[in-house]
Amino acid sequence: MLNATQTMCWLTEQLKSCFDMTHKKLQVDEKTAVLLFVKTVVDGMQLQQNIIKPFFEMPTEQHFDAYLHSLPNQQEITSREQVLLELTKGSLVVMIRGSLLMFDIKKVNSNSVLQTSVETTIQGPQTSLSEDIQTNLNLIRQRYHQPSLSIEMFEVGTKSHQSLAVLYDRELVNQAVLEDIKKRIEKLGEPIIQSTGELGRMMNGKKYSLFPTMMVTERTDRIIYNLTGGKVILLLDGNPFAIMAPSVFYDFMNSMEDNYRSYWITKSTKILRYTGLLISLILPGTYVAVTSFNPEIFRVQLALSVAGSRVGVPYPSYLEVLFLLLIMELLIEASIRLPKSISGTATTVGGLILGTAATEAALASNIMIIIVSAVAISNFAIPINEMSFAIRVTKYLLLFFASVSGIAGLILSFIGFIMYLTHINSFGEPYFKLFLQKKPDENRGM
């Protein structure tokens, strides 16, 4: 049991260099209480209504002490260091009748529910997560009314001490996956973790892995859908995104819109996505392989048309492709970094001007402009950004082998790409598994 007076003196000494540290003594007649808090992180309204006002309304110190013990936001005190850490998070320490009590009254300025901006859908819910973990847990519990939903809290970041919630349905979750995730969380030794993407990269275990094995999402409906499928959800305080694991290749090609449309429309859009994936991967390499190594693959008329479009281009086809692909990558990056009010106009106009100027200056052929545009549009058809970025990088590997060995190099490198994906696993799940969600029992309908 901590000595109340000594602990208050120690806490005051530790926080004396903080201008926002407040040490306040309340006293009237025979009643006395001492408050210690950091005023920039506590909710002043809660402090006034729940602590200060009742102190002056209670007839005796004993009544006020009993009232404080009845408050639901009281926290357990284990050590001085724990109390000091909780003070910096927005807790209040009260010394009364020779004992210490601690209450969570932190001020939250980021608990507003946001609109979906990354994974937009035409139908379905339009709200996403908040930056406050308590609000996010509330949003999930409002949609998933099952007593088997379990939530375990961890702290990550040796300096930032961010709260991390691990959610799962204990009746559906794979226990081996759950234990693996917990072990990886406990092994994290980073001083600061600011985003779920950073957390996922650290938990991945493979530093140079190109393809994601944990999905980052902002949609509450996707979280509920995956909870029902037996997956584990990670929520980091201060970030409006969640991590889901295990995640396989099929998950990254699936949009939540697929759950809200009719069967044939869903199948058609999925075929379009996979077609776009193949176009983005192999079209640049195919152009280089056919124009430089295997023109006999084309019909004579098409081969002559391609050759005629390259008249005047002073360098090999692989340099032409690489030049325009890099320009397209720069335009995409510029559209992300520029202010939203001008990004769309600037990159569209810039792309048109560069494409027109490149063809008129004989730096690239007209067909090459069409191919680069088709590759960029096809890449945007992939619904999850992490997979889209991975495909953007992979196409350069296939382009390299096609530039060296033509069609043979392209085919062999594509087979190697497939073999690499079959070698990956996500927390024990094969990456190329057609991940069918587990069906909940009929008596556990959502």
PyMOL commands that set and color helices and strands:
alter all, ss='L'
color gray80, all
select helices_A, chain A and resi 4-14+44-57+61-70+80-89+133-143+175-187+196-203+220-228+249-252+256-259+263-292+295-297+300-309+317-337+340-360+366-380+385-423+442-444
alter helices_A, ss='H'
color red, helices_A
select strands_A, chain A and resi 21-28+31-38+74-75+91-96+99-104+149-156+162-169+215-217+232-236+242-245+425-426+429-430
alter strands_A, ss='S'
color yellow, strands_A
deselect
rebuild
show_as cartoon
